[in-house]
Amino acid sequence: MDFVRHGFSMDIERTDDRFFISIKATGKLTHKDYEKITSLLDSELEGVQHPELNILFDGGAFKGWELRAALDDLKLGIEHASEFKKIAIYGKELWLEILTKIGACLLPAEVKYFDNLDDASAWVNG
């Protein structure tokens, strides 16, 4: 039997109302993954009046979403759109770069794609 590895790791650091969130995705993300992501994010943001979110998404091993998870991602983006300040997407896939460019047009945040993780981290932290 073949096992397909998937999931995410998430790190959240806070300074006052500014949050740096690092997410590393592996394989295809599922609805259950987004339930966990949403729960963690909502817990951290509870009681914060005007949070500012800087996101580093490590998509180096990311293979996409299940359909329901893609809808969860869209919902999460809509709910927190005004809180996003910078979003750095790291990956090696053309489809991820294209989706990043689409996201940059739809979100009020600065959104950039990187093919080097160190460059992505430096930009989102700068």
C-alpha positions as a LaTeX table, in Angstrom:
\begin{tabular}{lrrr}
\hline
Residue & $x$ (\AA) & $y$ (\AA) & $z$ (\AA) \\
\hline
Met1 & 0.00 & 0.00 & 0.00 \\
Asp2 & 1.33 & 3.43 & $-0.95$ \\
Phe3 & 1.02 & 6.21 & 1.57 \\
Val4 & 0.83 & 9.77 & 0.33 \\
Arg5 & 2.33 & 12.28 & 2.71 \\
His6 & 0.39 & 15.52 & 3.17 \\
Gly7 & $-0.19$ & 18.19 & 5.76 \\
Phe8 & 1.28 & 21.41 & 7.04 \\
Ser9 & 3.38 & 22.93 & 9.75 \\
Met10 & 2.64 & 26.41 & 11.02 \\
Asp11 & 4.64 & 28.82 & 13.15 \\
Ile12 & 3.18 & 32.08 & 14.48 \\
Glu13 & 5.25 & 34.87 & 16.01 \\
Arg14 & 3.74 & 38.06 & 17.40 \\
Thr15 & 5.01 & 41.56 & 18.14 \\
Asp16 & 2.19 & 43.79 & 19.42 \\
Asp17 & $-0.50$ & 43.54 & 16.72 \\
Arg18 & 1.91 & 42.33 & 13.99 \\
Phe19 & 2.02 & 38.64 & 13.24 \\
Phe20 & 4.55 & 36.69 & 11.21 \\
Ile21 & 3.04 & 33.40 & 10.10 \\
Ser22 & 5.09 & 30.71 & 8.42 \\
Ile23 & 3.27 & 27.80 & 6.78 \\
Lys24 & 4.96 & 24.84 & 5.12 \\
Ala25 & 2.64 & 22.66 & 3.06 \\
Thr26 & 3.36 & 19.11 & 1.95 \\
Gly27 & 1.34 & 17.21 & $-0.64$ \\
Lys28 & $-2.32$ & 18.12 & $-1.16$ \\
Leu29 & $-3.98$ & 20.09 & 1.62 \\
Thr30 & $-7.34$ & 18.82 & 2.84 \\
His31 & $-10.42$ & 20.31 & 4.49 \\
Lys32 & $-9.22$ & 18.92 & 7.83 \\
Asp33 & $-5.91$ & 20.75 & 7.34 \\
Tyr34 & $-7.82$ & 24.02 & 6.85 \\
Glu35 & $-9.95$ & 23.38 & 9.91 \\
Lys36 & $-6.70$ & 23.22 & 11.91 \\
Ile37 & $-5.17$ & 26.27 & 10.18 \\
Thr38 & $-8.33$ & 28.32 & 10.76 \\
Ser39 & $-8.56$ & 27.26 & 14.40 \\
Leu40 & $-4.92$ & 28.17 & 15.09 \\
Leu41 & $-5.23$ & 31.52 & 13.33 \\
Asp42 & $-8.52$ & 32.46 & 15.00 \\
Ser43 & $-7.10$ & 31.55 & 18.41 \\
Glu44 & $-4.03$ & 33.77 & 17.89 \\
Leu45 & $-6.06$ & 36.72 & 16.58 \\
Glu46 & $-8.72$ & 36.60 & 19.30 \\
Gly47 & $-9.08$ & 40.00 & 20.97 \\
Val48 & $-6.68$ & 41.78 & 18.59 \\
Gln49 & $-8.39$ & 44.89 & 17.20 \\
His50 & $-6.33$ & 45.51 & 14.04 \\
Pro51 & $-3.95$ & 42.62 & 13.36 \\
Glu52 & $-1.34$ & 42.90 & 10.62 \\
Leu53 & $-0.44$ & 39.57 & 9.07 \\
Asn54 & 2.76 & 38.82 & 7.19 \\
Ile55 & 2.68 & 35.34 & 5.68 \\
Leu56 & 5.48 & 33.14 & 4.41 \\
Phe57 & 4.08 & 30.16 & 2.52 \\
Asp58 & 6.62 & 27.44 & 1.76 \\
Gly59 & 5.14 & 25.57 & $-1.18$ \\
Gly60 & 8.31 & 23.69 & $-2.10$ \\
Ala61 & 6.59 & 20.33 & $-1.48$ \\
Phe62 & 3.01 & 21.58 & $-2.04$ \\
Lys63 & 0.93 & 19.67 & $-4.60$ \\
Gly64 & $-2.34$ & 21.62 & $-4.39$ \\
Trp65 & $-5.66$ & 21.28 & $-2.63$ \\
Glu66 & $-8.57$ & 18.95 & $-2.50$ \\
Leu67 & $-11.62$ & 20.81 & $-3.86$ \\
Arg68 & $-13.14$ & 21.57 & $-0.47$ \\
Ala69 & $-9.75$ & 22.75 & 0.83 \\
Ala70 & $-9.41$ & 25.12 & $-2.15$ \\
Leu71 & $-12.76$ & 26.64 & $-1.16$ \\
Asp72 & $-11.55$ & 26.84 & 2.45 \\
Asp73 & $-8.47$ & 28.73 & 1.24 \\
Leu74 & $-10.64$ & 31.20 & $-0.66$ \\
Lys75 & $-12.87$ & 31.71 & 2.39 \\
Leu76 & $-9.85$ & 32.27 & 4.65 \\
Gly77 & $-8.46$ & 34.82 & 2.20 \\
Ile78 & $-11.75$ & 36.72 & 2.06 \\
Glu79 & $-12.22$ & 36.74 & 5.84 \\
His80 & $-8.71$ & 38.06 & 6.54 \\
Ala81 & $-8.06$ & 40.10 & 3.38 \\
Ser82 & $-7.91$ & 43.43 & 5.21 \\
Glu83 & $-5.44$ & 42.02 & 7.76 \\
Phe84 & $-2.88$ & 40.70 & 5.25 \\
Lys85 & 0.05 & 43.10 & 4.72 \\
Lys86 & 2.65 & 40.92 & 2.98 \\
Ile87 & 2.37 & 37.43 & 1.55 \\
Ala88 & 5.45 & 35.67 & 0.23 \\
Ile89 & 4.88 & 32.46 & $-1.71$ \\
Tyr90 & 7.86 & 30.17 & $-2.26$ \\
Gly91 & 7.70 & 27.36 & $-4.78$ \\
Lys92 & 9.10 & 25.74 & $-7.88$ \\
Glu93 & 5.90 & 25.22 & $-9.90$ \\
Leu94 & 4.56 & 27.46 & $-12.68$ \\
Trp95 & 0.94 & 26.91 & $-11.58$ \\
Leu96 & 1.78 & 28.23 & $-8.09$ \\
Glu97 & 3.48 & 31.28 & $-9.59$ \\
Ile98 & 0.40 & 31.97 & $-11.75$ \\
Leu99 & $-1.95$ & 31.60 & $-8.77$ \\
Thr100 & 0.25 & 33.99 & $-6.80$ \\
Lys101 & $-0.07$ & 36.61 & $-9.55$ \\
Ile102 & $-3.85$ & 36.19 & $-9.55$ \\
Gly103 & $-3.90$ & 36.54 & $-5.76$ \\
Ala104 & $-1.82$ & 39.71 & $-6.01$ \\
Cys105 & $-4.58$ & 41.25 & $-8.13$ \\
Leu106 & $-7.35$ & 40.24 & $-5.73$ \\
Leu107 & $-5.85$ & 41.04 & $-2.33$ \\
Pro108 & $-5.01$ & 44.47 & $-0.92$ \\
Ala109 & $-1.75$ & 43.02 & 0.49 \\
Glu110 & 1.63 & 42.95 & $-1.20$ \\
Val111 & 1.88 & 39.45 & $-2.67$ \\
Lys112 & 5.05 & 38.09 & $-4.32$ \\
Tyr113 & 6.25 & 34.75 & $-5.64$ \\
Phe114 & 9.81 & 33.54 & $-5.01$ \\
Asp115 & 11.79 & 30.56 & $-6.25$ \\
Asn116 & 14.26 & 31.01 & $-3.37$ \\
Leu117 & 13.05 & 30.48 & 0.21 \\
Asp118 & 15.67 & 32.76 & 1.77 \\
Asp119 & 14.66 & 35.61 & $-0.55$ \\
Ala120 & 10.99 & 35.08 & 0.32 \\
Ser121 & 11.75 & 35.14 & 4.04 \\
Ala122 & 13.91 & 38.27 & 3.76 \\
Trp123 & 11.23 & 40.11 & 1.78 \\
Val124 & 8.30 & 39.24 & 4.05 \\
Asn125 & 10.35 & 40.19 & 7.13 \\
Gly126 & 11.65 & 43.44 & 5.61 \\
\hline
\end{tabular}
